[in-house]
Amino acid sequence: MVAENGSAHPTSSTEELTKTASRLAAKGRGLLASDESIGTIGKRIEKAGLTNTEENRRSYRENFYTADIGESISGVILFKEALCQKASDGSSFVECLNKQGVLAGIKVDEGLVPFEGHEGETVTRGLEHLEANCQQYYRQGARFAKWRAALKVSDKLPSKDAIEQNAQQLAEYAVICQSCGLVPIVEPELLIDGDHTLERFAAASEEVITCCVQHLKRRHVCLEACLLKLQMVIPGTDCIQPKPTPQQIAQQTFDVMQRTVPVQCPGIVFLSGGQTEEEATVNLNAINLHAQQQKHDGWSLTFSFGRGLQASVMSIWSKDQSNKAEAKSMAAALAAANANACQGKYAPPHPSILKESLHEKFRGWNANVKSA
């Protein structure tokens, strides 16, 4: 693990933040990423044959926030609409989560826009009003936040300019979050679209994470009160080479993390990244088994899965919205499988009822927004 001297000196406020970060990174639990925008969740609902209405979005989210997930999930990332929504019994979703000891978090970025002068690359918008928004989200019960950057991988990408610009934005976001009492989850996502190899993805990951950490240090972000949300090192969806084994993915992923992630960081939370629900769990389990074999005793290696915790639930719920019990049971089972995986204790069979890849190509930039 990388030694790092850039952490801020703890104060009473940073001590509270570090406690929150430690809770989120607790070994044996992970995060549910349910922060899809109205457009993204709407496309999934419509693909399942239903109408994208606020009530349908509320009803779908309720399957997770009122399920028995407290033993497996430490925090849930919400979209701002969900922060104000309530369960059928009148309790706010934040209250439903807090009753189980689960922290509520909030997506604070406003989506991707094209990076001017860099074809195919993006930056993220949302810094302009971020401080005021974070203050409001804290009052509404959020205790951590997430900002997503997305970087395309090829033989020549991501460009150094895109890496630098996104790292600067992530560091600025982290500074603002901590000043408002929110633990920042820093997400420099490398996209799996393309034909890149496992080795190329590892090299790109190392370059991107290293740059992000450098910018966090320069801005004196308290690393003990910050989590990194990263992609496992996996080949592109169009890679023609033989599919790597979970053990190969684990070794490449762990090696990159060892070379780049500071010891002060309490935890790394992985994306499910378009893998099947079962693949994401199996690979997470392999990463933790490899870490144990390497006698790793630092940051936790856990999960912040979206589709990897949701796809089977969507399948059940969309067929019969009144069948809440089965949908909630599936939500709890998927969470439990991944809680075991982040301890290296997962054993099949997997609860997923789906086998197909969960890769989506519509999670790009908003074409109606001007370039940055």
Number of C-alpha atoms within 10 A of each C-alpha: 18 14 11 15 12 19 18 15 10 14 9 7 12 20 15 16 25 20 14 23 25 21 19 27 26 19 19 22 29 31 29 26 25 24 21 19 17 15 12 14 16 19 16 17 20 14 12 14 11 14 15 17 13 14 11 16 18 17 19 21 20 21 26 27 26 22 20 20 25 21 16 23 27 26 27 27 26 26 18 19 14 21 19 13 20 19 18 12 7 10 13 17 25 24 19 21 24 17 12 17 16 23 24 26 31 29 24 27 19 15 21 23 20 20 20 14 10 13 8 13 22 26 23 22 21 16 16 8 11 19 18 11 17 25 17 13 23 19 10 14 18 24 24 32 29 26 23 23 24 23 24 19 23 19 11 9 15 22 15 12 13 22 25 15 16 25 26 19 22 27 23 17 25 28 20 20 27 21 16 21 20 29 31 31 29 26 24 23 21 21 20 25 18 14 17 20 23 20 13 17 25 21 13 24 26 19 16 23 23 20 19 26 23 17 21 25 18 13 17 17 26 25 25 24 29 31 27 22 23 24 21 28 28 28 25 20 17 12 16 11 12 8 13 13 11 17 16 18 22 24 17 19 24 20 16 21 24 17 14 21 23 22 18 21 25 24 30 24 26 22 24 27 25 22 21 21 29 25 17 25 29 23 24 30 28 25 28 22 21 19 22 13 9 10 9 15 10 15 23 25 26 30 31 26 26 21 26 28 30 24 20 21 24 21 15 17 20 20 12 11 14 11 13 20 12 15 26 22 18 26 26 24 20 25 30 22 24 33 26 20 27 28 22 20 15 19 12 9 8 16 18 20 14 13 12 11 16 17 16 13 8 10 14 13 19 14 10 7 12 10 16 13
